[in-house]
Amino acid sequence: MRNIYKVEPPHLSQHLDLTERASWKIRGCGIVALKIMMEYWQKEGSHRKSGVPSANQLYRVGLNRRSYLFNVGWRHTGLVGLAKLYGFKRSRAYDLAPWKMSKAEALIILKREVDKYPVIVSVYSNYIPRKGGHLPVLLSLNRKRAVLLDPNTKNRKKVKIKISAKKFLDAWKQRFIVIRP
């Protein structure tokens, strides 16, 4: 699967890039996925060079803005609010689950976005249905395979993963976040 983007998004890890508090590393997927997208747009040239904070600063501001719901995770609208605070004004959270649409219908909407630019997706932890939640960045998806940047690794070389499309779709919660300047 070739990279369709002008630049490769950075390979960031919640275990390597969140350094202020050890407890943040466990709950940092949403913030690190947001940081990946912010840096992607900065490298791509569509966002000003200044104004993208460190992962630690993003986490602090997110907590102060109540973007994190304890024992649940990062609020998607909270992450969008953080993105907008730093100039990513066209950002938006999609929650297609309450619409009672089929996964196939929701997939059409997701594909329309990810075929243009990476998006943050909401999946079950470890891509196992009914087990917690996680927020990686989806780079591409076709009938056979999904390519993601998964911040839940302690090895930067293992941030980019490839899983079967079926495994991804079984784990996808029909929610995603678009970060745009």
Secondary structure as UniProt FT lines:
FT   HELIX           14..17
FT   HELIX           22..26
FT   HELIX           29..44
FT   HELIX           55..64
FT   TURN            65..66
FT   STRAND          68..69
FT   TURN            70..72
FT   STRAND          73..74
FT   HELIX           76..85
FT   TURN            86..87
FT   TURN            89..90
FT   STRAND          92..95
FT   HELIX           97..99
FT   HELIX           103..114
FT   TURN            115..116
FT   STRAND          119..123
FT   HELIX           125..127
FT   TURN            129..130
FT   STRAND          137..141
FT   STRAND          145..149
FT   HELIX           156..158
FT   STRAND          160..164
FT   HELIX           165..171
FT   STRAND          172..178
//
